[in-house]
Amino acid sequence: MRLAAALLATLCLAPTSAYAQDASQFVGRWGFVSYWNEADQRRSFAQARGECGQPYAIARGPNGGVMLHGADAVEASEVVLRESGGKRYFVPIAEPNPTSRNAREIVALEANMFVTRYVDPNAHSRYGYKVYVRCGGMRR
């Protein structure tokens, strides 16, 4: 439990503390929730862990990325990691610009948790910060 508390403290929307090396580290099953208000941030991490009974599956994409749902998308599509201005983003493989509507900044990252937000202000206002907590075995 202390480890989980330490991870939560580290993740509190500080700049990404661990850079993603490649998209494969995101493949797996994740508890997933969103939040909008800073006051809900800590509670959201615990709620995401509780969602592992019905996890969000992130699969490997056919071109080396991962499969995620974009804003308003019914089906997952492939996104790849891009770096711009010292920040990391998930960007659609079809539109690899970190400022595209469906690009997501990785705002916090640890081995078993990450938080993203849409770059597009309209999408961010609708979807908020997206919290993912790895389900099952912890990855180191």
N, CA and C atoms as a LAMMPS dump frame, in Angstrom:
ITEM: TIMESTEP
0
ITEM: NUMBER OF ATOMS
420
ITEM: BOX BOUNDS ff ff ff
-5.0000000000000000e+02 5.0000000000000000e+02
-5.0000000000000000e+02 5.0000000000000000e+02
-5.0000000000000000e+02 5.0000000000000000e+02
ITEM: ATOMS id mol type element x y z
1 1 1 N 0.818 -1.189 0
2 1 2 C 0 0 0
3 1 3 C 0.865 1.257 0
4 2 1 N 2.004 1.198 0.709
5 2 2 C 2.883 2.363 0.717
6 2 3 C 3.409 2.663 -0.675
7 3 1 N 3.722 1.594 -1.43
8 3 2 C 4.194 1.784 -2.797
9 3 3 C 3.131 2.498 -3.632
10 4 1 N 1.883 2.068 -3.5
11 4 2 C 0.8 2.695 -4.254
12 4 3 C 0.665 4.166 -3.867
13 5 1 N 0.765 4.478 -2.575
14 5 2 C 0.669 5.866 -2.138
15 5 3 C 1.824 6.691 -2.69
16 6 1 N 3.022 6.091 -2.709
17 6 2 C 4.181 6.806 -3.252
18 6 3 C 4.007 7.065 -4.745
19 7 1 N 3.483 6.079 -5.474
20 7 2 C 3.246 6.263 -6.899
21 7 3 C 2.209 7.358 -7.136
22 8 1 N 1.163 7.37 -6.324
23 8 2 C 0.14 8.398 -6.477
24 8 3 C 0.731 9.778 -6.23
25 9 1 N 1.545 9.894 -5.209
26 9 2 C 2.151 11.19 -4.914
27 9 3 C 3.041 11.644 -6.063
28 10 1 N 3.764 10.706 -6.665
29 10 2 C 4.654 11.036 -7.774
30 10 3 C 3.87 11.439 -9.013
31 11 1 N 2.723 10.82 -9.204
32 11 2 C 1.946 11.027 -10.414
33 11 3 C 1.107 12.29 -10.435
34 12 1 N 1.006 12.988 -9.361
35 12 2 C 0.08 14.115 -9.265
36 12 3 C 0.383 15.202 -10.283
37 13 1 N 0.209 14.872 -11.532
38 13 2 C 0.34 15.752 -12.672
39 13 3 C 1.628 16.565 -12.695
40 14 1 N 2.662 15.956 -12.164
41 14 2 C 3.987 16.523 -12.365
42 14 3 C 4.369 16.19 -13.796
43 15 1 N 5.382 16.841 -14.35
44 15 2 C 5.813 16.446 -15.683
45 15 3 C 6.145 14.954 -15.695
46 16 1 N 6.042 14.342 -16.847
47 16 2 C 6.305 12.913 -16.926
48 16 3 C 7.662 12.611 -16.316
49 17 1 N 7.661 11.692 -15.354
50 17 2 C 8.898 11.383 -14.647
51 17 3 C 9.681 10.277 -15.333
52 18 1 N 9.036 9.51 -16.144
53 18 2 C 9.711 8.433 -16.866
54 18 3 C 9.273 8.503 -18.321
55 19 1 N 10.203 8.719 -19.209
56 19 2 C 9.821 8.803 -20.613
57 19 3 C 9.482 7.438 -21.168
58 20 1 N 8.46 7.407 -21.961
59 20 2 C 8.098 6.183 -22.655
60 20 3 C 9.175 5.895 -23.69
61 21 1 N 9.68 4.694 -23.668
62 21 2 C 10.701 4.313 -24.632
63 21 3 C 10.085 3.899 -25.958
64 22 1 N 8.999 3.149 -25.884
65 22 2 C 8.247 2.798 -27.083
66 22 3 C 6.83 2.438 -26.676
67 23 1 N 5.971 2.328 -27.64
68 23 2 C 4.557 2.118 -27.367
69 23 3 C 4.266 0.773 -26.706
70 24 1 N 5.163 -0.203 -26.843
71 24 2 C 4.887 -1.534 -26.307
72 24 3 C 4.683 -1.53 -24.792
73 25 1 N 5.225 -0.567 -24.085
74 25 2 C 5.049 -0.549 -22.634
75 25 3 C 3.608 -0.227 -22.236
76 26 1 N 2.78 0.203 -23.189
77 26 2 C 1.391 0.522 -22.9
78 26 3 C 0.443 -0.63 -23.231
79 27 1 N 0.952 -1.689 -23.847
80 27 2 C 0.12 -2.833 -24.191
81 27 3 C -0.275 -3.562 -22.909
82 28 1 N -1.552 -3.845 -22.775
83 28 2 C -2.025 -4.578 -21.605
84 28 3 C -3.435 -4.193 -21.236
85 29 1 N -3.805 -4.594 -20.025
86 29 2 C -5.147 -4.317 -19.503
87 29 3 C -5.032 -3.227 -18.447
88 30 1 N -5.918 -2.232 -18.538
89 30 2 C -5.829 -1.056 -17.692
90 30 3 C -7.172 -0.709 -17.071
91 31 1 N -7.155 -0.367 -15.786
92 31 2 C -8.307 0.284 -15.173
93 31 3 C -8.306 1.71 -15.69
94 32 1 N -9.464 2.248 -16.015
95 32 2 C -9.518 3.519 -16.727
96 32 3 C -10.656 4.379 -16.213
97 33 1 N -10.362 5.631 -15.878
98 33 2 C -11.38 6.627 -15.528
99 33 3 C -10.91 7.992 -16.024
100 34 1 N -11.813 8.943 -16.005
101 34 2 C -11.481 10.332 -16.351
102 34 3 C -11.859 11.232 -15.187
103 35 1 N -11.186 12.37 -15.107
104 35 2 C -11.582 13.388 -14.144
105 35 3 C -11.335 14.765 -14.76
106 36 1 N -12.04 15.743 -14.235
107 36 2 C -11.926 17.113 -14.725
108 36 3 C -11.407 18.06 -13.649
109 37 1 N -11.814 17.85 -12.42
110 37 2 C -11.471 18.753 -11.322
111 37 3 C -10.25 18.243 -10.57
112 38 1 N -9.314 19.149 -10.28
113 38 2 C -8.101 18.771 -9.555
114 38 3 C -8.425 18.08 -8.228
115 39 1 N -9.502 18.487 -7.583
116 39 2 C -9.883 17.89 -6.305
117 39 3 C -10.214 16.401 -6.441
118 40 1 N -10.547 15.95 -7.64
119 40 2 C -10.909 14.546 -7.875
120 40 3 C -9.721 13.681 -8.283
121 41 1 N -8.557 14.277 -8.422
122 41 2 C -7.4 13.575 -8.97
123 41 3 C -7.022 12.322 -8.167
124 42 1 N -6.759 12.449 -6.891
125 42 2 C -6.331 11.292 -6.087
126 42 3 C -7.383 10.195 -6.063
127 43 1 N -8.639 10.573 -5.904
128 43 2 C -9.719 9.591 -5.88
129 43 3 C -9.802 8.855 -7.219
130 44 1 N -9.492 9.543 -8.312
131 44 2 C -9.561 8.93 -9.642
132 44 3 C -8.566 7.788 -9.803
133 45 1 N -7.379 7.915 -9.204
134 45 2 C -6.398 6.824 -9.293
135 45 3 C -6.946 5.565 -8.631
136 46 1 N -7.549 5.714 -7.465
137 46 2 C -8.137 4.564 -6.777
138 46 3 C -9.312 4.001 -7.57
139 47 1 N -10.13 4.872 -8.15
140 47 2 C -11.265 4.403 -8.953
141 47 3 C -10.776 3.645 -10.184
142 48 1 N -9.697 4.105 -10.803
143 48 2 C -9.167 3.404 -11.985
144 48 3 C -8.743 1.991 -11.603
145 49 1 N -8.089 1.846 -10.473
146 49 2 C -7.68 0.513 -10.024
147 49 3 C -8.91 -0.377 -9.838
148 50 1 N -9.999 0.206 -9.348
149 50 2 C -11.232 -0.544 -9.145
150 50 3 C -11.912 -0.962 -10.443
151 51 1 N -11.544 -0.357 -11.546
152 51 2 C -12.136 -0.69 -12.843
153 51 3 C -11.486 -1.909 -13.503
154 52 1 N -10.547 -2.536 -12.844
155 52 2 C -9.87 -3.688 -13.443
156 52 3 C -10.781 -4.896 -13.614
157 53 1 N -11.966 -4.883 -13.003
158 53 2 C -12.939 -5.942 -13.241
159 53 3 C -13.452 -5.911 -14.677
160 54 1 N -13.421 -4.739 -15.284
161 54 2 C -13.789 -4.552 -16.686
162 54 3 C -12.716 -3.675 -17.321
163 55 1 N -11.528 -4.243 -17.552
164 55 2 C -10.392 -3.42 -17.99
165 55 3 C -10.518 -2.904 -19.419
166 56 1 N -9.838 -1.801 -19.654
167 56 2 C -9.672 -1.246 -20.993
168 56 3 C -8.428 -1.915 -21.565
169 57 1 N -8.559 -2.596 -22.686
170 57 2 C -7.433 -3.312 -23.283
171 57 3 C -6.737 -2.436 -24.313
172 58 1 N -5.44 -2.306 -24.154
173 58 2 C -4.623 -1.608 -25.143
174 58 3 C -3.804 -2.669 -25.866
175 59 1 N -4.056 -2.796 -27.158
176 59 2 C -3.388 -3.809 -27.983
177 59 3 C -2.27 -3.167 -28.799
178 60 1 N -1.366 -3.997 -29.231
179 60 2 C -0.299 -3.546 -30.127
180 60 3 C -0.914 -3.248 -31.493
181 61 1 N -0.492 -2.167 -32.097
182 61 2 C -0.981 -1.806 -33.431
183 61 3 C -0.173 -2.495 -34.514
184 62 1 N -0.688 -2.57 -35.722
185 62 2 C 0 -3.276 -36.81
186 62 3 C 1.282 -2.576 -37.294
187 63 1 N 1.456 -1.29 -36.933
188 63 2 C 2.621 -0.546 -37.412
189 63 3 C 3.563 -0.112 -36.296
190 64 1 N 3.5 -0.799 -35.151
191 64 2 C 4.409 -0.5 -34.053
192 64 3 C 3.852 0.418 -32.988
193 65 1 N 2.645 0.918 -33.182
194 65 2 C 2.005 1.756 -32.178
195 65 3 C 1.097 0.921 -31.297
196 66 1 N 0.107 1.58 -30.701
197 66 2 C -0.895 0.885 -29.896
198 66 3 C -2.274 1.343 -30.336
199 67 1 N -3.266 0.558 -29.994
200 67 2 C -4.641 0.838 -30.382
201 67 3 C -5.376 1.537 -29.234
202 68 1 N -5.801 2.783 -29.468
203 68 2 C -6.57 3.57 -28.501
204 68 3 C -7.77 4.198 -29.204
205 69 1 N -8.786 4.495 -28.431
206 69 2 C -9.948 5.198 -28.97
207 69 3 C -9.659 6.691 -28.992
208 70 1 N -9.939 7.332 -30.103
209 70 2 C -9.805 8.778 -30.204
210 70 3 C -11.069 9.464 -29.742
211 71 1 N -11.048 10.778 -29.705
212 71 2 C -12.226 11.552 -29.311
213 71 3 C -13.391 11.208 -30.23
214 72 1 N -14.502 10.844 -29.642
215 72 2 C -15.746 10.519 -30.347
216 72 3 C -15.657 9.29 -31.247
217 73 1 N -14.609 8.49 -31.116
218 73 2 C -14.436 7.319 -31.981
219 73 3 C -15.067 6.078 -31.354
220 74 1 N -15.774 5.324 -32.173
221 74 2 C -16.391 4.081 -31.728
222 74 3 C -15.345 2.963 -31.698
223 75 1 N -14.45 2.97 -32.664
224 75 2 C -13.439 1.922 -32.756
225 75 3 C -12.059 2.493 -32.459
226 76 1 N -11.209 1.642 -31.903
227 76 2 C -9.829 2.044 -31.623
228 76 3 C -9.064 2.192 -32.935
229 77 1 N -8.108 3.091 -32.92
230 77 2 C -7.229 3.253 -34.076
231 77 3 C -5.8 3.345 -33.552
232 78 1 N -4.864 3.161 -34.452
233 78 2 C -3.471 3.117 -34.038
234 78 3 C -2.911 4.507 -33.772
235 79 1 N -2.207 4.617 -32.655
236 79 2 C -1.48 5.837 -32.31
237 79 3 C -0.022 5.457 -32.072
238 80 1 N 0.853 6.412 -32.301
239 80 2 C 2.286 6.2 -32.081
240 80 3 C 2.782 7.282 -31.125
241 81 1 N 3.927 7.043 -30.532
242 81 2 C 4.53 8.032 -29.643
243 81 3 C 5.332 9.033 -30.447
244 82 1 N 5.191 10.302 -30.11
245 82 2 C 5.973 11.377 -30.716
246 82 3 C 6.425 12.297 -29.597
247 83 1 N 7.564 12.912 -29.793
248 83 2 C 8.046 13.899 -28.843
249 83 3 C 8.088 15.253 -29.53
250 84 1 N 7.679 16.288 -28.796
251 84 2 C 7.714 17.649 -29.327
252 84 3 C 7.841 18.61 -28.15
253 85 1 N 8.809 19.475 -28.199
254 85 2 C 8.982 20.456 -27.143
255 85 3 C 9.246 19.849 -25.783
256 86 1 N 9.901 18.698 -25.747
257 86 2 C 10.197 18.039 -24.484
258 86 3 C 9.035 17.287 -23.877
259 87 1 N 7.923 17.169 -24.599
260 87 2 C 6.756 16.436 -24.116
261 87 3 C 6.521 15.238 -25.009
262 88 1 N 5.845 14.21 -24.465
263 88 2 C 5.506 13.014 -25.224
264 88 3 C 4.019 13.001 -25.504
265 89 1 N 3.678 12.494 -26.694
266 89 2 C 2.295 12.47 -27.15
267 89 3 C 1.97 11.122 -27.779
268 90 1 N 0.696 10.72 -27.662
269 90 2 C 0.128 9.684 -28.508
270 90 3 C -0.494 10.437 -29.667
271 91 1 N -0.1 10.128 -30.878
272 91 2 C -0.69 10.787 -32.043
273 91 3 C -1.193 9.736 -33.023
274 92 1 N -2.303 10.006 -33.704
275 92 2 C -2.809 9.053 -34.689
276 92 3 C -1.763 8.811 -35.768
277 93 1 N -1.612 7.577 -36.168
278 93 2 C -0.622 7.227 -37.189
279 93 3 C -0.951 7.927 -38.506
280 94 1 N -2.246 8.19 -38.74
281 94 2 C -2.669 8.84 -39.978
282 94 3 C -2.413 10.352 -39.969
283 95 1 N -2.259 10.936 -38.798
284 95 2 C -2.01 12.379 -38.691
285 95 3 C -0.974 12.611 -37.583
286 96 1 N 0.283 12.329 -37.883
287 96 2 C 1.325 12.294 -36.84
288 96 3 C 1.811 13.655 -36.342
289 97 1 N 0.901 14.592 -36.17
290 97 2 C 1.247 15.914 -35.673
291 97 3 C 0.747 16.034 -34.231
292 98 1 N 1.617 16.364 -33.266
293 98 2 C 1.181 16.468 -31.872
294 98 3 C 0.101 17.518 -31.616
295 99 1 N -0.198 18.366 -32.587
296 99 2 C -1.27 19.337 -32.392
297 99 3 C -2.584 18.899 -33.027
298 100 1 N -2.636 17.679 -33.582
299 100 2 C -3.877 17.215 -34.204
300 100 3 C -4.967 17.046 -33.149
301 101 1 N -6.213 17.076 -33.579
302 101 2 C -7.371 16.997 -32.68
303 101 3 C -7.325 15.77 -31.778
304 102 1 N -6.873 14.66 -32.29
305 102 2 C -6.86 13.424 -31.514
306 102 3 C -5.533 13.141 -30.817
307 103 1 N -4.582 14.061 -30.87
308 103 2 C -3.32 13.863 -30.149
309 103 3 C -3.566 13.99 -28.65
310 104 1 N -2.885 13.15 -27.895
311 104 2 C -2.979 13.191 -26.436
312 104 3 C -1.605 13.369 -25.837
313 105 1 N -1.457 14.352 -24.981
314 105 2 C -0.21 14.531 -24.248
315 105 3 C -0.181 13.544 -23.088
316 106 1 N 0.966 12.928 -22.876
317 106 2 C 1.155 12.079 -21.704
318 106 3 C 1.646 13.019 -20.602
319 107 1 N 0.771 13.337 -19.665
320 107 2 C 1.105 14.336 -18.65
321 107 3 C 1.738 13.733 -17.403
322 108 1 N 1.581 12.429 -17.201
323 108 2 C 2.215 11.735 -16.079
324 108 3 C 2.427 10.288 -16.49
325 109 1 N 3.55 9.723 -16.055
326 109 2 C 3.891 8.365 -16.48
327 109 3 C 4.738 7.682 -15.426
328 110 1 N 4.314 6.507 -15.036
329 110 2 C 5.073 5.596 -14.183
330 110 3 C 4.945 4.227 -14.83
331 111 1 N 5.634 3.23 -14.297
332 111 2 C 5.621 1.902 -14.912
333 111 3 C 4.212 1.323 -15.015
334 112 1 N 3.355 1.592 -14.031
335 112 2 C 2.045 0.951 -13.976
336 112 3 C 0.874 1.917 -13.956
337 113 1 N 1.129 3.172 -14.236
338 113 2 C 0.08 4.188 -14.296
339 113 3 C 0.495 5.251 -15.302
340 114 1 N -0.495 5.819 -15.989
341 114 2 C -0.226 6.996 -16.801
342 114 3 C -1.482 7.832 -16.938
343 115 1 N -1.292 9.111 -17.246
344 115 2 C -2.385 10.064 -17.387
345 115 3 C -2.179 10.799 -18.702
346 116 1 N -3.259 10.947 -19.47
347 116 2 C -3.194 11.695 -20.727
348 116 3 C -4.27 12.771 -20.736
349 117 1 N -4.102 13.706 -21.648
350 117 2 C -5.139 14.711 -21.914
351 117 3 C -5.092 15.036 -23.393
352 118 1 N -6.258 15.289 -23.966
353 118 2 C -6.306 15.689 -25.367
354 118 3 C -5.705 17.077 -25.518
355 119 1 N -4.954 17.284 -26.58
356 119 2 C -4.359 18.583 -26.883
357 119 3 C -5.45 19.569 -27.29
358 120 1 N -6.415 19.121 -28.047
359 120 2 C -7.524 19.965 -28.497
360 120 3 C -8.358 20.397 -27.281
361 121 1 N -8.486 21.702 -27.038
362 121 2 C -9.227 22.179 -25.859
363 121 3 C -10.671 21.679 -25.794
364 122 1 N -11.344 21.582 -26.936
365 122 2 C -12.717 21.101 -26.951
366 122 3 C -12.782 19.634 -26.521
367 123 1 N -11.904 18.805 -27.069
368 123 2 C -11.874 17.389 -26.683
369 123 3 C -11.499 17.246 -25.208
370 124 1 N -10.533 18.036 -24.749
371 124 2 C -10.136 17.955 -23.339
372 124 3 C -11.29 18.353 -22.423
373 125 1 N -12.056 19.365 -22.808
374 125 2 C -13.168 19.791 -21.957
375 125 3 C -14.236 18.703 -21.854
376 126 1 N -14.361 17.883 -22.886
377 126 2 C -15.358 16.802 -22.86
378 126 3 C -14.847 15.535 -22.197
379 127 1 N -13.567 15.221 -22.352
380 127 2 C -13.026 13.946 -21.869
381 127 3 C -12.158 14.074 -20.624
382 128 1 N -11.675 15.254 -20.302
383 128 2 C -10.878 15.458 -19.103
384 128 3 C -9.535 14.747 -19.152
385 129 1 N -8.954 14.593 -17.985
386 129 2 C -7.708 13.829 -17.847
387 129 3 C -8.077 12.363 -17.798
388 130 1 N -7.369 11.542 -18.556
389 130 2 C -7.657 10.113 -18.622
390 130 3 C -6.59 9.376 -17.814
391 131 1 N -7.039 8.652 -16.8
392 131 2 C -6.152 7.935 -15.884
393 131 3 C -6.192 6.449 -16.212
394 132 1 N -5.023 5.847 -16.378
395 132 2 C -4.89 4.42 -16.66
396 132 3 C -4.015 3.797 -15.578
397 133 1 N -4.5 2.718 -14.951
398 133 2 C -3.739 1.986 -13.946
399 133 3 C -3.673 0.532 -14.405
400 134 1 N -2.448 -0.002 -14.492
401 134 2 C -2.262 -1.375 -14.989
402 134 3 C -2.976 -2.382 -14.084
403 135 1 N -3.689 -3.311 -14.694
404 135 2 C -4.396 -4.365 -13.965
405 135 3 C -3.507 -5.616 -13.849
406 136 1 N -3.724 -6.372 -12.824
407 136 2 C -2.967 -7.608 -12.661
408 136 3 C -1.553 -7.352 -12.21
409 137 1 N -0.636 -8.153 -12.723
410 137 2 C 0.767 -8.051 -12.314
411 137 3 C 1.375 -6.713 -12.65
412 138 1 N 2.131 -6.21 -11.728
413 138 2 C 2.828 -4.936 -11.937
414 138 3 C 4.007 -5.158 -12.867
415 139 1 N 4.255 -4.183 -13.699
416 139 2 C 5.369 -4.249 -14.639
417 139 3 C 6.489 -3.343 -14.128
418 140 1 N 7.682 -3.79 -14.201
419 140 2 C 8.823 -2.99 -13.698
420 140 3 C 9.662 -2.491 -14.823
